[in-house]
Amino acid sequence: MIFNLSTNVITTNLNNTTGNINIFKVTGSIAFLLWGEITTGLSSAHTVASMKVTDAVGTGITNLSATATLSSLTAGSVIFTMSSGGAMQILNITTQSATTQPAGTNTRGICKFVVTPKNTDTFYYIAHRYTTTDAPSSGAIKYSLMWHALDATATVVAQ
């Protein structure tokens, strides 16, 4: 089985609104793991954040994580989810050591996902969604996607 690693750094620059920032454009069906590392500290109003799969116009298809507040997370902090649609786990570099086990009963590691496009779509996005009252918000997150093609058409492109 061959795994690929794709990365993309997104700038969190929404201006007093709620919206999606596309991380990866995917065609075909893939199995994957997804996590993010804060590379530039996030601004003070980065709330209702989640990782999700959206269609070509940004409509949510499925939530990869529940929402979380990421306000003021410092560089080096890591975000991921341990269950489909479950709580977003946050390892805050300023308050937890790298070996801290996230709270909860499901402590097996990062959740594995399988996604495929809807019949009417030829591609979909993996996106970071959040709300901010900052004008504009600031910060950056490096997302990493370890993925395996499940069909001959599968591709992943950083946005």
Z-matrix of the N, CA and C atoms (Angstrom, degrees):
N
C 1 1.446
C 2 1.529 1 108.05
N 3 1.326 2 116.99 1 129.46
C 4 1.456 3 122.10 2 -178.61
C 5 1.526 4 109.49 3 -101.51
N 6 1.327 5 115.59 4 129.95
C 7 1.462 6 121.32 5 175.51
C 8 1.511 7 109.03 6 -111.00
N 9 1.311 8 115.83 7 144.81
C 10 1.455 9 123.41 8 177.28
C 11 1.517 10 107.99 9 -114.57
N 12 1.337 11 116.69 10 153.96
C 13 1.458 12 121.02 11 175.04
C 14 1.519 13 108.29 12 -124.01
N 15 1.323 14 115.72 13 119.75
C 16 1.464 15 121.89 14 176.34
C 17 1.521 16 107.55 15 -116.33
N 18 1.338 17 116.68 16 141.19
C 19 1.460 18 120.69 17 177.67
C 20 1.525 19 109.57 18 -130.23
N 21 1.320 20 114.70 19 155.37
C 22 1.456 21 120.62 20 176.63
C 23 1.525 22 108.70 21 -156.93
N 24 1.325 23 116.28 22 132.21
C 25 1.462 24 121.19 23 175.20
C 26 1.521 25 107.77 24 -97.07
N 27 1.330 26 116.18 25 121.96
C 28 1.458 27 120.69 26 176.59
C 29 1.525 28 109.27 27 -103.72
N 30 1.317 29 116.07 28 144.92
C 31 1.456 30 122.15 29 174.08
C 32 1.517 31 107.67 30 -98.37
N 33 1.325 32 116.38 31 126.60
C 34 1.461 33 120.66 32 -178.66
C 35 1.526 34 108.09 33 -89.48
N 36 1.330 35 116.08 34 90.42
C 37 1.457 36 121.09 35 -172.20
C 38 1.532 37 114.07 36 -124.58
N 39 1.332 38 116.94 37 25.44
C 40 1.464 39 118.48 38 175.85
C 41 1.523 40 109.23 39 -62.50
N 42 1.331 41 116.77 40 152.97
C 43 1.453 42 122.34 41 -174.47
C 44 1.527 43 110.36 42 -120.13
N 45 1.354 44 116.76 43 97.00
C 46 1.460 45 122.91 44 174.59
C 47 1.532 46 112.34 45 53.11
N 48 1.328 47 116.22 46 52.46
C 49 1.461 48 120.86 47 -175.54
C 50 1.525 49 110.17 48 -158.23
N 51 1.335 50 116.34 49 -178.35
C 52 1.455 51 124.16 50 170.62
C 53 1.520 52 107.42 51 -116.27
N 54 1.324 53 117.89 52 136.01
C 55 1.451 54 118.94 53 179.07
C 56 1.510 55 113.41 54 -169.30
N 57 1.323 56 114.33 55 174.71
C 58 1.461 57 122.64 56 178.13
C 59 1.516 58 109.75 57 -102.20
N 60 1.319 59 116.09 58 144.61
C 61 1.457 60 121.94 59 166.68
C 62 1.524 61 105.33 60 -118.34
N 63 1.325 62 116.42 61 113.97
C 64 1.464 63 120.23 62 -178.78
C 65 1.519 64 109.49 63 -68.55
N 66 1.332 65 114.93 64 132.95
C 67 1.466 66 120.95 65 -179.81
C 68 1.525 67 109.80 66 -100.99
N 69 1.330 68 116.33 67 -50.97
C 70 1.462 69 122.47 68 -178.21
C 71 1.522 70 109.96 69 -135.20
N 72 1.326 71 116.20 70 143.27
C 73 1.466 72 122.89 71 171.35
C 74 1.523 73 106.31 72 -103.19
N 75 1.328 74 116.97 73 127.74
C 76 1.461 75 122.12 74 -174.34
C 77 1.523 76 109.44 75 -122.10
N 78 1.325 77 116.42 76 133.49
C 79 1.460 78 121.98 77 168.37
C 80 1.516 79 107.19 78 -113.62
N 81 1.312 80 116.05 79 151.23
C 82 1.457 81 119.79 80 179.09
C 83 1.515 82 112.08 81 74.50
N 84 1.311 83 115.28 82 -168.21
C 85 1.465 84 122.40 83 -177.43
C 86 1.526 85 109.97 84 -106.49
N 87 1.342 86 115.74 85 135.82
C 88 1.459 87 120.47 86 178.41
C 89 1.527 88 110.61 87 -137.62
N 90 1.320 89 115.75 88 155.03
C 91 1.460 90 123.39 89 166.13
C 92 1.522 91 105.12 90 -105.96
N 93 1.340 92 117.82 91 139.94
C 94 1.465 93 117.71 92 -175.06
C 95 1.518 94 114.29 93 -155.89
N 96 1.333 95 113.73 94 162.59
C 97 1.459 96 125.35 95 168.39
C 98 1.523 97 106.14 96 -118.32
N 99 1.331 98 118.14 97 143.30
C 100 1.462 99 122.14 98 -177.80
C 101 1.522 100 109.44 99 -136.22
N 102 1.335 101 116.38 100 133.82
C 103 1.456 102 121.00 101 173.79
C 104 1.515 103 109.02 102 -149.46
N 105 1.334 104 116.00 103 159.89
C 106 1.455 105 120.91 104 -179.73
C 107 1.516 106 111.21 105 -130.78
N 108 1.326 107 115.42 106 145.57
C 109 1.464 108 121.68 107 174.50
C 110 1.528 109 108.03 108 -119.93
N 111 1.314 110 116.36 109 128.74
C 112 1.454 111 120.64 110 177.65
C 113 1.530 112 106.63 111 -70.86
N 114 1.342 113 116.86 112 120.62
C 115 1.467 114 120.41 113 -179.29
C 116 1.525 115 112.00 114 -102.60
N 117 1.326 116 117.41 115 -25.76
C 118 1.464 117 123.72 116 172.25
C 119 1.520 118 106.04 117 -132.96
N 120 1.330 119 117.75 118 126.75
C 121 1.458 120 121.97 119 -175.48
C 122 1.521 121 112.96 120 -46.16
N 123 1.339 122 115.86 121 140.88
C 124 1.466 123 121.54 122 -178.31
C 125 1.525 124 110.57 123 -83.98
N 126 1.322 125 116.19 124 150.72
C 127 1.466 126 121.31 125 -179.66
C 128 1.525 127 110.36 126 -68.15
N 129 1.326 128 114.96 127 173.17
C 130 1.466 129 121.24 128 -169.06
C 131 1.526 130 114.86 129 -75.65
N 132 1.314 131 118.85 130 -9.91
C 133 1.474 132 120.81 131 -179.36
C 134 1.527 133 109.59 132 -128.52
N 135 1.330 134 116.47 133 74.25
C 136 1.471 135 123.52 134 179.34
C 137 1.530 136 105.40 135 -122.05
N 138 1.339 137 116.07 136 85.15
C 139 1.466 138 121.01 137 -171.06
C 140 1.525 139 111.14 138 -117.75
N 141 1.319 140 115.33 139 171.86
C 142 1.464 141 124.32 140 179.27
C 143 1.535 142 109.97 141 48.08
N 144 1.321 143 116.26 142 41.15
C 145 1.469 144 122.17 143 -178.04
C 146 1.527 145 110.31 144 -81.92
N 147 1.340 146 115.42 145 142.67
C 148 1.460 147 120.13 146 176.64
C 149 1.518 148 110.19 147 -155.09
N 150 1.316 149 115.43 148 163.28
C 151 1.457 150 122.98 149 172.85
C 152 1.522 151 105.63 150 -107.44
N 153 1.340 152 116.75 151 133.60
C 154 1.461 153 118.63 152 -175.90
C 155 1.517 154 111.44 153 -149.10
N 156 1.329 155 115.41 154 166.61
C 157 1.461 156 123.03 155 172.54
C 158 1.520 157 105.87 156 -105.79
N 159 1.362 158 116.74 157 129.03
C 160 1.460 159 121.26 158 -179.64
C 161 1.522 160 109.91 159 -125.82
N 162 1.330 161 115.47 160 161.35
C 163 1.458 162 119.63 161 176.32
C 164 1.526 163 109.49 162 -85.49
N 165 1.315 164 116.97 163 -172.34
C 166 1.465 165 122.27 164 -173.79
C 167 1.522 166 113.62 165 -61.74
N 168 1.332 167 118.67 166 -24.52
C 169 1.466 168 120.85 167 -179.70
C 170 1.527 169 112.75 168 -103.94
N 171 1.335 170 117.20 169 7.31
C 172 1.460 171 120.82 170 175.67
C 173 1.509 172 115.99 171 92.95
N 174 1.329 173 117.18 172 4.45
C 175 1.458 174 120.46 173 176.93
C 176 1.516 175 109.38 174 -73.36
N 177 1.330 176 116.84 175 131.72
C 178 1.457 177 120.67 176 -178.78
C 179 1.509 178 112.63 177 -64.22
N 180 1.325 179 115.86 178 131.16
C 181 1.465 180 121.76 179 174.42
C 182 1.521 181 108.89 180 -97.86
N 183 1.327 182 116.24 181 -46.80
C 184 1.455 183 120.82 182 177.81
C 185 1.517 184 109.98 183 -154.67
N 186 1.320 185 115.99 184 147.82
C 187 1.453 186 121.46 185 175.62
C 188 1.522 187 109.42 186 -89.77
N 189 1.320 188 116.05 187 125.07
C 190 1.456 189 120.01 188 175.51
C 191 1.524 190 110.26 189 -82.20
N 192 1.337 191 116.06 190 -24.34
C 193 1.466 192 120.68 191 177.43
C 194 1.515 193 109.26 192 -144.33
N 195 1.332 194 115.65 193 159.30
C 196 1.453 195 120.61 194 169.28
C 197 1.525 196 107.33 195 -75.33
N 198 1.319 197 116.90 196 172.82
C 199 1.458 198 119.75 197 -178.25
C 200 1.531 199 111.35 198 -79.99
N 201 1.340 200 114.43 199 155.04
C 202 1.463 201 121.56 200 179.11
C 203 1.515 202 108.80 201 -149.38
N 204 1.315 203 115.75 202 158.85
C 205 1.459 204 121.27 203 174.43
C 206 1.524 205 108.40 204 -93.98
N 207 1.332 206 115.92 205 121.91
C 208 1.466 207 121.70 206 -179.34
C 209 1.529 208 111.24 207 -111.23
N 210 1.318 209 117.03 208 12.64
C 211 1.465 210 122.12 209 -176.77
C 212 1.524 211 111.64 210 -52.81
N 213 1.332 212 115.10 211 132.45
C 214 1.473 213 124.10 212 173.96
C 215 1.528 214 114.25 213 60.90
N 216 1.328 215 118.68 214 20.90
C 217 1.468 216 119.42 215 174.89
C 218 1.525 217 108.54 216 -63.62
N 219 1.317 218 115.79 217 139.15
C 220 1.459 219 120.73 218 -176.28
C 221 1.524 220 111.09 219 -92.74
N 222 1.331 221 115.07 220 159.81
C 223 1.470 222 121.00 221 177.26
C 224 1.524 223 109.42 222 -55.69
N 225 1.328 224 115.14 223 137.64
C 226 1.463 225 121.53 224 -178.80
C 227 1.515 226 112.95 225 100.91
N 228 1.339 227 118.20 226 -18.03
C 229 1.460 228 121.12 227 177.03
C 230 1.525 229 109.14 228 -69.49
N 231 1.339 230 116.78 229 152.61
C 232 1.463 231 122.49 230 -175.38
C 233 1.525 232 109.27 231 -125.99
N 234 1.353 233 116.29 232 140.87
C 235 1.458 234 121.69 233 176.29
C 236 1.525 235 109.31 234 -124.38
N 237 1.340 236 116.08 235 143.96
C 238 1.465 237 121.82 236 178.44
C 239 1.517 238 107.53 237 -166.50
N 240 1.322 239 117.11 238 174.89
C 241 1.461 240 120.83 239 175.76
C 242 1.529 241 109.08 240 -127.11
N 243 1.326 242 114.95 241 149.35
C 244 1.462 243 120.32 242 -177.98
C 245 1.520 244 112.90 243 -108.18
N 246 1.349 245 117.20 244 -2.90
C 247 1.460 246 120.26 245 175.70
C 248 1.520 247 108.57 246 -154.36
N 249 1.309 248 116.88 247 149.19
C 250 1.464 249 121.81 248 -177.58
C 251 1.522 250 110.29 249 -59.09
N 252 1.326 251 116.56 250 119.32
C 253 1.446 252 121.66 251 -178.42
C 254 1.518 253 113.60 252 73.73
N 255 1.337 254 116.57 253 4.33
C 256 1.461 255 121.32 254 -177.81
C 257 1.513 256 112.69 255 -82.49
N 258 1.297 257 114.95 256 -179.54
C 259 1.463 258 121.26 257 -177.14
C 260 1.523 259 111.31 258 -57.61
N 261 1.335 260 114.98 259 138.26
C 262 1.455 261 119.96 260 173.15
C 263 1.527 262 106.69 261 -74.40
N 264 1.313 263 116.27 262 125.45
C 265 1.458 264 121.34 263 178.53
C 266 1.522 265 109.04 264 -86.19
N 267 1.318 266 116.72 265 138.26
C 268 1.454 267 121.77 266 -178.49
C 269 1.523 268 108.31 267 -126.50
N 270 1.318 269 116.52 268 118.57
C 271 1.462 270 121.41 269 171.54
C 272 1.518 271 105.95 270 -102.49
N 273 1.333 272 116.20 271 100.68
C 274 1.457 273 122.24 272 -177.12
C 275 1.519 274 108.67 273 -86.53
N 276 1.316 275 116.14 274 115.08
C 277 1.461 276 122.22 275 -174.56
C 278 1.528 277 112.47 276 -58.43
N 279 1.335 278 117.94 277 -26.43
C 280 1.468 279 119.94 278 -177.79
C 281 1.518 280 112.91 279 -83.76
N 282 1.333 281 117.39 280 -16.71
C 283 1.464 282 119.20 281 -177.15
C 284 1.523 283 114.35 282 -122.48
N 285 1.318 284 119.00 283 -10.53
C 286 1.465 285 121.83 284 -177.77
C 287 1.517 286 109.41 285 -134.67
N 288 1.318 287 115.13 286 146.88
C 289 1.462 288 117.95 287 174.41
C 290 1.518 289 109.26 288 -80.87
N 291 1.311 290 116.66 289 164.60
C 292 1.463 291 121.72 290 -178.78
C 293 1.517 292 111.89 291 -63.70
N 294 1.320 293 118.09 292 -17.81
C 295 1.460 294 120.59 293 -177.96
C 296 1.527 295 112.88 294 -97.84
N 297 1.329 296 118.41 295 1.66
C 298 1.463 297 121.03 296 179.69
C 299 1.519 298 110.37 297 -64.37
N 300 1.328 299 116.94 298 129.48
C 301 1.457 300 122.23 299 177.38
C 302 1.522 301 108.14 300 -82.47
N 303 1.328 302 119.56 301 128.13
C 304 1.465 303 120.55 302 177.70
C 305 1.524 304 110.86 303 -58.30
N 306 1.327 305 115.44 304 147.57
C 307 1.462 306 120.75 305 179.62
C 308 1.520 307 110.23 306 -66.87
N 309 1.319 308 116.40 307 155.53
C 310 1.461 309 120.60 308 175.38
C 311 1.511 310 111.27 309 122.37
N 312 1.321 311 114.33 310 167.53
C 313 1.449 312 119.51 311 -177.51
C 314 1.522 313 112.68 312 -86.45
N 315 1.338 314 117.72 313 -23.55
C 316 1.453 315 121.28 314 179.43
C 317 1.521 316 108.65 315 -93.51
N 318 1.310 317 117.68 316 90.80
C 319 1.464 318 121.00 317 -175.22
C 320 1.525 319 111.57 318 -113.68
N 321 1.321 320 116.33 319 34.28
C 322 1.464 321 120.88 320 -178.12
C 323 1.517 322 113.19 321 -83.37
N 324 1.307 323 120.01 322 -10.51
C 325 1.448 324 121.69 323 179.64
C 326 1.513 325 112.34 324 123.29
N 327 1.325 326 115.04 325 -169.36
C 328 1.454 327 121.37 326 -177.52
C 329 1.525 328 110.18 327 -64.83
N 330 1.333 329 116.19 328 138.81
C 331 1.461 330 121.91 329 -179.10
C 332 1.531 331 111.21 330 -69.51
N 333 1.316 332 115.78 331 140.35
C 334 1.461 333 122.71 332 175.62
C 335 1.521 334 108.10 333 -97.62
N 336 1.342 335 116.78 334 137.03
C 337 1.460 336 121.71 335 -178.19
C 338 1.519 337 109.80 336 -122.17
N 339 1.329 338 116.21 337 153.93
C 340 1.463 339 122.91 338 169.23
C 341 1.521 340 106.17 339 -128.01
N 342 1.342 341 116.17 340 125.43
C 343 1.463 342 120.05 341 178.52
C 344 1.520 343 110.19 342 -130.40
N 345 1.311 344 114.71 343 150.80
C 346 1.457 345 122.39 344 178.32
C 347 1.521 346 107.78 345 -143.59
N 348 1.331 347 119.72 346 147.41
C 349 1.457 348 119.80 347 -178.88
C 350 1.519 349 112.03 348 -67.62
N 351 1.354 350 114.88 349 151.39
C 352 1.464 351 119.55 350 173.30
C 353 1.527 352 108.01 351 -65.39
N 354 1.317 353 116.85 352 159.89
C 355 1.472 354 121.25 353 -178.52
C 356 1.518 355 113.00 354 -54.88
N 357 1.335 356 117.83 355 -31.26
C 358 1.461 357 121.40 356 -175.52
C 359 1.527 358 112.82 357 -91.10
N 360 1.317 359 118.66 358 -7.16
C 361 1.465 360 122.03 359 -177.49
C 362 1.521 361 111.36 360 -109.94
N 363 1.323 362 116.39 361 145.84
C 364 1.460 363 120.29 362 175.39
C 365 1.524 364 110.60 363 -98.76
N 366 1.340 365 116.60 364 -14.65
C 367 1.454 366 120.39 365 177.90
C 368 1.530 367 109.18 366 -153.23
N 369 1.318 368 115.77 367 171.79
C 370 1.459 369 122.36 368 176.31
C 371 1.516 370 107.57 369 -150.00
N 372 1.324 371 115.84 370 168.82
C 373 1.465 372 121.52 371 179.94
C 374 1.521 373 110.79 372 -115.45
N 375 1.311 374 115.72 373 147.25
C 376 1.453 375 121.96 374 163.52
C 377 1.523 376 104.27 375 -100.15
N 378 1.331 377 116.40 376 123.93
C 379 1.460 378 120.82 377 -169.47
C 380 1.526 379 112.66 378 -130.78
N 381 1.335 380 114.21 379 157.16
C 382 1.460 381 123.26 380 171.44
C 383 1.524 382 105.66 381 -105.53
N 384 1.327 383 117.22 382 124.20
C 385 1.471 384 121.74 383 -178.82
C 386 1.521 385 108.41 384 -117.94
N 387 1.318 386 116.10 385 138.81
C 388 1.461 387 119.33 386 176.34
C 389 1.519 388 111.44 387 -158.92
N 390 1.335 389 114.70 388 168.64
C 391 1.452 390 123.26 389 176.80
C 392 1.519 391 108.04 390 -117.23
N 393 1.334 392 116.14 391 142.06
C 394 1.462 393 120.11 392 176.36
C 395 1.520 394 110.56 393 -142.28
N 396 1.317 395 114.97 394 149.06
C 397 1.470 396 120.75 395 169.33
C 398 1.518 397 109.50 396 -108.12
N 399 1.341 398 117.15 397 1.93
C 400 1.462 399 120.99 398 174.82
C 401 1.525 400 109.27 399 -72.13
N 402 1.322 401 116.30 400 149.12
C 403 1.458 402 120.14 401 -178.58
C 404 1.530 403 110.50 402 -131.25
N 405 1.302 404 119.68 403 87.59
C 406 1.476 405 128.32 404 -7.30
C 407 1.531 406 111.14 405 -91.18
N 408 1.331 407 115.67 406 172.80
C 409 1.461 408 120.31 407 173.84
C 410 1.523 409 108.61 408 -78.72
N 411 1.322 410 116.05 409 168.26
C 412 1.461 411 119.42 410 -179.20
C 413 1.522 412 109.70 411 -144.04
N 414 1.324 413 114.74 412 166.36
C 415 1.454 414 121.68 413 179.35
C 416 1.515 415 110.67 414 124.78
N 417 1.330 416 115.20 415 173.17
C 418 1.466 417 120.53 416 178.72
C 419 1.518 418 109.72 417 -148.19
N 420 1.339 419 115.23 418 145.89
C 421 1.466 420 122.25 419 178.39
C 422 1.521 421 108.26 420 -129.73
N 423 1.335 422 116.37 421 128.18
C 424 1.463 423 120.97 422 173.94
C 425 1.521 424 107.36 423 -93.86
N 426 1.329 425 115.55 424 110.57
C 427 1.459 426 120.50 425 177.21
C 428 1.526 427 109.52 426 -92.17
N 429 1.325 428 114.91 427 138.74
C 430 1.463 429 122.12 428 175.60
C 431 1.515 430 108.26 429 -119.75
N 432 1.328 431 115.25 430 135.61
C 433 1.465 432 122.58 431 -178.50
C 434 1.522 433 107.79 432 -126.63
N 435 1.326 434 116.88 433 110.38
C 436 1.462 435 120.86 434 173.09
C 437 1.524 436 105.74 435 -94.30
N 438 1.339 437 116.53 436 119.19
C 439 1.455 438 118.80 437 -171.57
C 440 1.531 439 112.24 438 -138.12
N 441 1.339 440 112.96 439 157.19
C 442 1.460 441 122.48 440 178.63
C 443 1.529 442 107.69 441 -131.15
N 444 1.322 443 116.43 442 128.63
C 445 1.469 444 121.82 443 178.26
C 446 1.523 445 110.20 444 -68.46
N 447 1.331 446 115.98 445 132.39
C 448 1.454 447 120.56 446 176.72
C 449 1.523 448 112.29 447 -104.31
N 450 1.337 449 116.22 448 -4.88
C 451 1.459 450 120.26 449 173.90
C 452 1.535 451 108.09 450 -149.43
N 453 1.320 452 115.84 451 168.19
C 454 1.463 453 121.77 452 -173.65
C 455 1.525 454 113.28 453 -68.24
N 456 1.332 455 118.65 454 -18.06
C 457 1.459 456 121.07 455 -177.70
C 458 1.524 457 113.74 456 -92.98
N 459 1.315 458 117.94 457 -3.48
C 460 1.460 459 121.04 458 -171.87
C 461 1.529 460 112.64 459 -67.79
N 462 1.334 461 114.98 460 128.74
C 463 1.467 462 122.92 461 173.85
C 464 1.526 463 108.81 462 -142.65
N 465 1.330 464 115.06 463 155.74
C 466 1.467 465 121.44 464 174.97
C 467 1.519 466 106.69 465 -131.98
N 468 1.338 467 116.42 466 130.08
C 469 1.469 468 121.92 467 179.49
C 470 1.529 469 108.42 468 -128.72
N 471 1.332 470 116.46 469 127.47
C 472 1.465 471 120.31 470 175.63
C 473 1.517 472 108.84 471 -65.21
N 474 1.335 473 116.18 472 141.66
C 475 1.478 474 120.13 473 -178.43
C 476 1.491 475 110.08 474 -96.68
